[in-house]
Amino acid sequence: MSTLPDKATAPEEAAPLQPSPGPRRLHPAWTVAAVAFLALVGAAGFRAAPGVLMVPLQQEFGWSTTVLSAAVSINLVLFGLTAPFAAALMERFGIRAVTATALVLIGMGSALTVLVNQSWQILLTWGLLIGLGTGSMALVFAATIANTWFTKSRGLVIGILTAGSAAGQLVFLPFIAMLAQDPGWRQASLLIAAGALAVVPLVLKFLKNSPSDVGVLPYGAEPQAGPAPGQAPATEDAPRTNAAVRALQVLRRASKVRTFWALVAGFAICGATTNGLIGTHFIPSAHDHGMPETTAAGLLAVVGIFDIVGTIASGWLTDRFNPRVLLAVYYQFRGIGLLVLPLLLNAEVQPSMIVFVVIYGLDWVATVPPTAAICRETFGADGSVVFGWVFAAHQLGAAGAALAAGALRDATGHYTYAWFGAAAMCTIAAVISATIRKAPRSADRKAVQPAG
């Protein structure tokens, strides 16, 4: 009996070594990353929708900005609170199953939106179904893919995958805006549903759960005795742990570390100033100044183009520079942009608005790679789930800002105070990020490693 395992396992032990010496063979990690990118594109369709569909829904049903902002807020809250549990579920049931389920939820929520005729129904479709779906496909998905499949170029990979959300906005937004105008917002909702569901077959076929599924090491890992660097010990334990329990256990351990709260505060402001304000209210605000909705949607699409560039560049920079400094710079530049935005809004697109759109696009989610890097650096094997909780703060901040900006608009007739308040918050985030201490890794990890 003792000789059989040696013969049986010898080919398996050799298999992980094959990708390294064969430079012409594409490592399976890149195939997984490509499918993950497409999945994020498909899931991102709804992220472009509320700002475009808000005015047509108001015109047809007479709903207030506050009511529609509440639907977006529910979506953003669930989007955020689902993320850490989704990270644990991916460890428990596999990346592929959770991703496919999430895309189906997004498709169902978008398709059912065409049947709504009362305000509480939009809370269920936009809020509950799409919120749960997009939360399971949140940016924690990018961190999970990078941490599971890569030990080299993780920052770059997270940047590329994060840009998938921007690419989704870029792909869908102009079409959603045109469809919302003619023939109508219902056809735009069906387009979002089709985009999400179209990716499901690719996910089921090509999105493998881990390198061990295909007999390789993570990209960039060196063959060594013991677990590979990209395979976190927590993943091995995850099948024996309830996903919700694991997520809450990680939160309890992380909450004892000051760095966690600094990241939470900064990322909450990040969400407030992106998805919450610009993503939800830029088009209605531009419409208030006489700009056509299709023109404003085109400007947000340009944000999406430069977001791709900025996020990938941020990933590259994160692999080379102090992520704390990068975060401080990103937040401060964003604050300057928001401070001048009320002066730039006009019925026609001026060159100064183009400059704003380019700068804001480069900065849109450039904060993700350095934030994910600090989570991984500080919390080790728990890094992906911790990032899920940090991202939850991002979406809670977005939800609060979306609702508050809508209420301000109804109360004052404009969004000026919302833009100025967001600019001030960005300065606070810059200061918080710059003062995050690089604590001794061993001390921090003791605080968050599972007991036993």
Salt bridges, closest charged atoms under 4 A:
GLU60 OE2 - ARG186 NH2 2.76
GLU91 OE1 - ARG246 NE 2.48
ASP237 OD1 - ARG240 NH2 2.96
ASP288 OD2 - ARG409 NE 2.67
GLU293 OE2 - HIS287 NE2 3.97
ASP363 OD1 - ARG334 NH2 3.33
GLU377 OE2 - ARG324 NH2 2.58
ASP382 OD1 - ARG246 NH1 3.16
ASP382 OD2 - ARG253 NH2 3.28
